[in-house]
Structures are given as C-alpha cells and as structure tokens.
Amino acid sequence: MALSLKLAGYPWDHITPLLTGDVKPEGIDLSYDTAHGLSPVTDDPTCHGGEASLGLYMIQTSRGDRSFVGLPIFPMFAFRHRCFLVKRGTKIESLKALERKRVGMDGWPNSGNTWTKLTLHQAGVDIWKITWVIAPLYGPPDATHGAVPPGAPENVVSGAPGKSLREMLLAGEIDVMVAAFMPDDFFTPDSPIVPMMEYRSAEIAYYKEHGYIPAHHIVKLHREVVEENPWIVKSLMTAFTESKRLWVERRRHLADTTPFLLAELSETAAIFGDDWQPYGLEPNLKMLTDFCQDQYRQKLVAAPVDPKAAFADYSRLAT
C-alpha cells in the first residue's frame, strides 16, 4: 500500500508532471497543495513538507533546529539583477551607484534578499553604505514580509507606515525597490516601474563568473515523517528529477508556448548547458557555500553553516 504524502509549494512548470500524475514517486500516493504558497509546509499540520525558503532552513540549521530534513531539490533558481526596479526616467548607472541610496526590499533575512545583498557584495558594493527600507512590496505586510526583524543592522529601517514599496518608489521616497515578482502593470508598455539595468547581459556575465544561478527554495520534510519512512528521500529525489526531465522534453517539443520560446530554449542551452537548475548537493556546493558564508557576513547567523552538514541526512539516506 502506497504511503499518503502531502506536500505544498508553488505550481512551477517543472513540477507539473508530478501534479498531473505523469510522474509518480515510487511507493508514494502524492498530493500537492499549490493554492497557498509555502505556508502549509509549516502551518498546516496535515502537510508533510514541501517547498521552503533556503535562507530560513540554513538559519534554523545554524540554531540547531532539526525539525525538518532538507533535500537538495531546488524549485526556484533565479538571478537577482532583474529584481532592481526604478521609477521610469530614473538613471542609476551601476550596482556600485546604489551606495548612499535608499533601497527598498520586503524582508531582511529572506532568501532572495540575501542573494540580492550577496550579488552586490560580489560586485564590490558595500551593503552597509545603503539604507535598506523594509516594507511590503505591493500590499499590507504579512508574517515574513514587510517588517524589520529584531537585531537588524542600523542601516535597515522601516518604511513609511501603511505604504508599500511600490508607493514609496513612485513617490520618490526610495530610489530603488527590489522585487522577485513583478507588479501587474510591469508588463504594459507604459509601466511606471522599469528595470534599473539591462539585466540579461549582467546575469549572463554573473553566471560565467560564478558558475551558477542562485537557488532560493529547497524541498524539506518533517523529520518524523522521514524517520518513519527513510526511503521517501530517494523516492522523492528520483521523482522530482524525472518531472524536471520530462518538462524539459515537452517544452522543447511544444516550443510554441510563447512566440519566441524556441529561441530562448536554444540560447539557454548554449549558455547554461543542458540543466541550468541542477538538483543534488555536489552540483550546487559552490552556490550553497557562497550563500551560507554571506549569511554570516550579513549578520544573519552566528557562524557560517556547512552545506554538507545541512544536508547530511539527505546524503545518508539517498545512497
């Protein structure tokens, strides 16, 4: 009899074969909640795990919290250069020019914002010379977005009460906002908010220099579920990997999903190789090490986390 397992996360296209049942984890009757983001992983007692913040997992690991077993399955890989947005007509020539400016983001320790600060550091920017303004991106704050955490550095401040980063940017109260997900009107020809830079070439250059695209999320499982069923670690890794492979195969066959997808797929393969979002520990070790060391540099942890230690349970059970 198959084990009933409930996961949660975003409906990324590369997990669609898992959602449709075209890929089935061996020994598992899988259900996948894609309606409520990442919150069910920690808030829903019926959920056994799923997509979660890489940064939060490493912070919890640094504090000795072993509630979850992390798997090096990374549902979200994304560059950060595209996330710097300005009011149309604003000219900021380089990342270095952000020093002495007011830059808005929706959280200080969040994975994407950790990568933002790491990307700046790698570009020679002193992040302590930036005033970081914390506020929700477009709406009211929630549990993890829009609040300055206790003990944050002095150059991290709260935004204007009741105002979103979008509102502050358009009002000239901040110079730049950092957003992983674009506002709706971003996709209109006359959008008042535009990218700060020509990000495509910057991101290609970043990949050629560092050898990876940053990962933001992992898959993690409640420890008691893994301890009762240790075989599910290997089963899920195999299934997520097969789902991604099948998705790539289908996208390359059905390349008219968007008008220029064929060109994008060809260029992506030429630049990043056959798999730009690898799973597993070893292919991602440099990326994870950079991330963990910069969490320490950003004063998010008391000491850098060793990625091999953070995924030691996976390494032990996946062989």
C-alpha positions as CSV (number, residue, x, y, z in Angstrom):
1,M,0.0,0.0,0.0
2,A,1.4,3.4,-1.0
3,L,2.2,6.0,1.6
4,S,0.0,9.0,1.5
5,L,2.2,12.1,1.4
6,K,1.0,15.8,1.2
7,L,3.5,18.5,0.0
8,A,2.9,22.1,-0.7
9,G,4.6,24.8,-2.8
10,Y,4.2,26.9,-5.9
11,P,2.9,25.4,-9.2
12,W,6.2,25.7,-11.0
13,D,6.0,24.3,-14.6
14,H,8.8,21.8,-14.0
15,I,6.8,20.1,-11.3
16,T,3.7,19.8,-13.5
17,P,4.3,16.2,-14.4
18,L,4.2,15.5,-10.6
19,L,0.9,17.4,-10.3
20,T,-0.7,15.6,-13.2
21,G,0.4,12.2,-12.1
22,D,2.5,11.7,-15.2
23,V,5.4,11.1,-12.8
24,K,4.6,9.2,-9.6
25,P,7.1,8.8,-6.7
26,E,7.7,5.1,-6.1
27,G,5.7,3.9,-3.1
28,I,4.0,7.3,-2.5
29,D,0.5,8.5,-3.1
30,L,1.3,12.2,-3.5
31,S,-1.0,15.2,-3.1
32,Y,0.4,18.6,-3.7
33,D,-1.1,21.9,-2.4
34,T,-0.3,24.7,-4.9
35,A,-3.1,27.1,-3.7
36,H,-1.4,28.5,-0.6
37,G,2.2,29.2,-1.4
38,L,4.8,28.0,1.1
39,S,2.9,28.5,4.3
40,P,1.3,25.0,4.6
41,V,4.7,23.4,4.9
42,T,5.0,24.9,8.5
43,D,1.4,26.0,9.2
44,D,-0.7,23.0,8.0
45,P,-0.5,20.0,10.4
46,T,-1.7,17.7,7.6
47,C,1.2,18.8,5.3
48,H,4.3,16.6,5.5
49,G,6.7,19.1,3.8
50,G,7.3,20.8,0.5
51,E,8.9,23.9,-0.9
52,A,10.6,26.2,1.6
53,S,13.0,29.1,2.0
54,L,16.6,28.1,1.6
55,G,17.6,31.0,3.8
56,L,15.3,30.1,6.6
57,Y,16.3,26.5,6.5
58,M,20.0,27.5,6.9
59,I,19.2,29.9,9.7
60,Q,17.3,27.2,11.6
61,T,20.1,24.8,11.0
62,S,22.6,27.3,12.4
63,R,20.4,27.4,15.6
64,G,20.4,23.6,16.0
65,D,16.7,23.3,14.8
66,R,16.4,19.8,13.3
67,S,12.6,19.8,12.8
68,F,13.0,19.3,9.1
69,V,15.1,17.3,6.7
70,G,16.3,19.3,3.8
71,L,16.5,17.8,0.3
72,P,18.8,19.5,-2.4
73,I,15.8,19.8,-4.7
74,F,15.6,23.5,-5.7
75,P,12.2,24.5,-7.1
76,M,13.3,28.1,-7.7
77,F,16.5,29.3,-9.3
78,A,16.7,33.0,-10.2
79,F,19.1,35.8,-10.8
80,R,18.8,39.0,-8.9
81,H,19.9,41.7,-11.3
82,R,16.4,41.8,-12.8
83,C,14.9,42.5,-9.4
84,F,16.3,46.1,-9.1
85,L,13.4,48.3,-10.2
86,V,13.2,52.1,-10.5
87,K,10.6,54.7,-11.4
88,R,10.6,55.3,-15.2
89,G,13.0,58.0,-16.1
90,T,15.4,57.3,-13.2
91,K,19.0,56.7,-14.2
92,I,21.3,54.7,-11.9
93,E,24.3,53.6,-13.9
94,S,25.6,50.6,-11.9
95,L,25.2,48.5,-8.8
96,K,28.0,50.4,-7.2
97,A,25.9,53.6,-7.5
98,L,23.5,52.2,-5.0
99,E,25.8,53.1,-2.2
100,R,24.3,56.1,-0.3
101,K,20.9,55.5,-1.7
102,R,17.6,54.2,-0.2
103,V,16.8,50.7,-1.5
104,G,13.5,49.0,-0.6
105,M,13.0,45.3,0.0
106,D,10.3,43.3,1.7
107,G,12.4,41.5,4.2
108,W,16.0,41.4,5.6
109,P,16.7,37.7,6.0
110,N,14.6,36.3,3.1
111,S,16.5,34.1,0.7
112,G,16.0,36.3,-2.4
113,N,17.1,39.4,-0.5
114,T,20.1,37.6,0.9
115,W,21.1,36.8,-2.7
116,T,20.5,40.5,-3.6
117,K,23.0,41.6,-0.9
118,L,25.4,38.8,-1.9
119,T,25.2,39.8,-5.5
120,L,26.0,43.4,-4.5
121,H,28.9,42.2,-2.4
122,Q,30.3,40.1,-5.3
123,A,30.1,43.3,-7.4
124,G,32.2,45.3,-4.9
125,V,29.3,47.1,-3.4
126,D,29.4,48.0,0.4
127,I,25.9,46.9,1.5
128,W,26.4,48.8,4.8
129,K,26.5,52.1,2.9
130,I,23.0,51.5,1.6
131,T,19.9,52.5,3.6
132,W,17.6,49.4,3.4
133,V,14.0,50.3,3.7
134,I,11.7,47.3,4.7
135,A,8.1,47.4,3.6
136,P,5.7,45.1,1.8
137,L,6.0,45.1,-2.0
138,Y,2.5,45.9,-3.1
139,G,0.1,45.4,-0.2
140,P,-0.1,45.0,3.6
141,P,2.7,43.3,5.5
142,D,2.5,39.6,6.5
143,A,4.4,37.3,8.8
144,T,7.6,37.3,6.8
145,H,7.4,40.3,4.5
146,G,7.4,44.0,5.4
147,A,8.8,44.0,9.0
148,V,12.3,44.8,10.3
149,P,13.4,41.8,12.4
150,P,14.8,42.4,15.9
151,G,18.5,42.9,16.0
152,A,18.7,44.1,12.3
153,P,21.7,46.4,11.5
154,E,21.3,50.1,12.0
155,N,21.1,50.8,8.2
156,V,17.9,48.7,8.0
157,V,14.8,50.8,8.7
158,S,11.1,50.5,8.4
159,G,9.2,52.1,5.6
160,A,6.5,54.7,5.9
161,P,3.6,53.2,7.9
162,G,0.9,51.9,5.6
163,K,2.9,52.4,2.4
164,S,4.1,49.7,0.1
165,L,7.5,49.8,-1.6
166,R,5.7,50.5,-4.9
167,E,4.0,53.5,-3.4
168,M,7.2,54.8,-1.9
169,L,9.1,54.3,-5.2
170,L,6.6,56.2,-7.2
171,A,6.5,59.0,-4.5
172,G,10.3,59.3,-4.6
173,E,10.7,58.2,-1.0
174,I,13.1,55.4,-2.1
175,D,15.4,55.3,-5.0
176,V,15.1,51.6,-5.9
177,M,12.9,48.7,-5.0
178,V,13.9,45.0,-5.1
179,A,11.2,42.7,-6.2
180,A,11.4,39.0,-7.1
181,F,7.9,39.1,-8.7
182,M,6.9,42.0,-10.9
183,P,3.9,44.2,-10.4
184,D,1.0,43.6,-12.8
185,D,1.5,46.8,-14.8
186,F,5.2,45.9,-15.3
187,F,4.0,44.1,-18.4
188,T,2.4,47.2,-20.0
189,P,4.3,49.4,-22.5
190,D,3.9,52.5,-20.3
191,S,4.7,50.9,-16.9
192,P,5.8,53.5,-14.4
193,I,8.2,50.9,-12.9
194,V,11.1,49.6,-15.1
195,P,14.3,47.6,-14.5
196,M,17.2,49.6,-13.2
197,M,19.6,47.9,-15.7
198,E,19.8,45.8,-18.8
199,Y,19.8,42.7,-16.7
200,R,20.1,39.9,-19.3
201,S,23.8,40.6,-20.1
202,A,24.5,41.3,-16.5
203,E,23.1,37.9,-15.5
204,I,24.9,36.0,-18.2
205,A,28.2,37.7,-17.1
206,Y,27.3,36.7,-13.5
207,Y,26.9,33.0,-14.5
208,K,30.1,33.0,-16.4
209,E,32.0,34.4,-13.4
210,H,30.4,32.4,-10.6
211,G,29.2,29.2,-12.4
212,Y,25.7,29.1,-11.0
213,I,22.2,30.6,-10.9
214,P,21.2,31.3,-7.3
215,A,18.7,28.9,-5.7
216,H,16.1,30.4,-3.4
217,H,14.0,27.5,-2.3
218,I,14.5,23.9,-1.3
219,V,12.2,20.9,-0.5
220,K,12.1,20.0,3.1
221,L,10.2,17.2,5.0
222,H,9.1,17.0,8.6
223,R,11.8,14.9,10.4
224,E,9.3,12.5,12.0
225,V,8.0,11.5,8.5
226,V,11.5,10.8,7.3
227,E,12.5,8.9,10.4
228,E,9.4,6.6,10.0
229,N,9.9,6.3,6.2
230,P,13.5,7.0,5.3
231,W,13.1,5.5,1.8
232,I,10.9,8.5,0.7
233,V,14.0,10.7,0.4
234,K,15.4,8.7,-2.5
235,S,11.9,8.2,-4.0
236,L,11.2,12.0,-4.0
237,M,14.6,12.9,-5.4
238,T,14.0,10.5,-8.2
239,A,10.5,11.7,-8.9
240,F,11.4,15.5,-8.9
241,T,14.3,14.8,-11.1
242,E,12.2,12.9,-13.6
243,S,9.5,15.5,-13.5
244,K,12.0,18.2,-14.5
245,R,13.5,16.0,-17.3
246,L,10.0,15.3,-18.7
247,W,9.1,19.0,-18.5
248,V,12.2,20.0,-20.5
249,E,11.5,17.3,-23.1
250,R,7.9,18.6,-23.5
251,R,8.9,22.3,-23.7
252,R,11.4,21.5,-26.4
253,H,8.8,19.7,-28.4
254,L,5.9,22.2,-27.7
255,A,8.1,25.2,-28.2
256,D,5.2,27.5,-29.4
257,T,4.0,28.0,-25.8
258,T,5.2,31.6,-26.3
259,P,6.2,33.3,-29.6
260,F,10.0,33.1,-29.0
261,L,10.3,30.2,-26.6
262,L,12.3,28.2,-29.2
263,A,14.9,30.9,-29.4
264,E,15.0,31.1,-25.6
265,L,15.4,27.4,-25.2
266,S,18.2,27.3,-27.7
267,E,20.1,30.2,-26.1
268,T,19.6,28.9,-22.6
269,A,21.1,25.5,-23.6
270,A,24.0,27.3,-25.3
271,I,24.9,29.4,-22.3
272,F,23.9,27.4,-19.3
273,G,24.2,23.8,-20.6
274,D,21.6,21.1,-20.6
275,D,20.5,21.6,-17.0
276,W,20.5,25.1,-15.6
277,Q,18.7,24.1,-12.4
278,P,20.5,21.1,-11.2
279,Y,19.4,19.1,-8.1
280,G,21.7,17.4,-5.7
281,L,24.4,18.6,-3.3
282,E,27.6,18.3,-5.2
283,P,26.5,20.3,-8.3
284,N,25.3,23.1,-6.0
285,L,28.0,23.0,-3.4
286,K,29.8,26.2,-4.5
287,M,26.5,28.1,-4.7
288,L,25.4,26.9,-1.3
289,T,28.8,27.7,0.3
290,D,28.7,31.2,-1.1
291,F,25.2,31.7,0.3
292,C,26.0,30.3,3.7
293,Q,29.1,32.4,4.1
294,D,27.3,35.5,3.1
295,Q,24.5,34.9,5.6
296,Y,27.3,35.2,8.2
297,R,28.7,38.3,6.5
298,Q,25.2,39.8,6.6
299,K,24.9,39.0,10.3
300,L,22.0,36.6,9.8
301,V,23.7,33.7,11.6
302,A,26.3,33.5,14.4
303,A,28.6,31.2,12.3
304,P,28.5,30.0,8.7
305,V,26.6,26.8,8.1
306,D,28.4,24.0,6.4
307,P,26.1,22.9,3.5
308,K,27.3,19.3,3.7
309,A,26.2,19.3,7.4
310,A,22.9,20.9,6.5
311,F,22.1,18.2,4.0
312,A,23.8,15.3,5.9
313,D,20.5,13.5,6.4
314,Y,19.8,13.6,2.7
315,S,23.4,12.3,1.9
316,R,23.0,9.4,4.3
317,L,19.5,8.4,3.1
318,A,19.8,9.0,-0.6
319,T,22.6,6.4,-1.3
